[in-house]
Amino acid sequence: MGYFDSADVQRLLTSPRPPRVLDVRTPGEFETVHIAGSYNVPLDLLREHRDEILRHISDDVVLVCRSGQRAGQAQETLRRAGLSNVHILEGGIAAWEAGGFPVNRGAQKWDLERQVRLVAGLIVALSMLASLVLPGAQWVAFVIGVGLMFAALTNTCAMGMLLARLPYNRGATCDAQTVVSRLVGKT
């Protein structure tokens, strides 16, 4: 897997042939903070419309997410489709910001990983409380625990994918046609 650190990406962005920076976080996360000039291509949209999007990418690509996990999944998707010039921003937007590199900021929203922790914790706490009145409710907590273990082992997160579909995490322009038109127009 090809990784670039933040300084490498900054140098590449000022080069004569800068890479396309594809941010695979949700539109809500992208709106909160993103690298100037990056394109928001949420991971689920990238997977669904991979071939259509790839027809408009010939440059080197740097994938960005919060910390690198979703970017790794996006890289695997693009490499399986035949794109070899794909790299990951090591440490994601968190490392970029920590390095003091410039970002565009918008309305502040919780990142997807934080939302997963909140929802999982809430379900576990409520199911344990409910088990005081409803026998067997503690099994809901068990299922959430198993789900979190499965997410860690497979590097996927069903709860995260579900939360990404909520209106809070979707943007008005989060569709394949808009993404492709931005990639073609480089706007």
Secondary structure as UniProt FT lines:
FT   STRAND          3..4
FT   HELIX           6..13
FT   STRAND          20..23
FT   HELIX           27..32
FT   STRAND          33..34
FT   TURN            36..37
FT   STRAND          39..40
FT   HELIX           43..48
FT   HELIX           50..54
FT   TURN            55..56
FT   STRAND          61..64
FT   HELIX           69..80
FT   TURN            81..82
FT   STRAND          86..89
FT   TURN            90..91
FT   HELIX           92..98
FT   TURN            99..100
FT   STRAND          104..105
FT   HELIX           112..130
FT   TURN            131..133
FT   TURN            135..137
FT   HELIX           138..154
FT   HELIX           158..164
FT   HELIX           167..169
FT   TURN            172..173
FT   HELIX           176..185
//
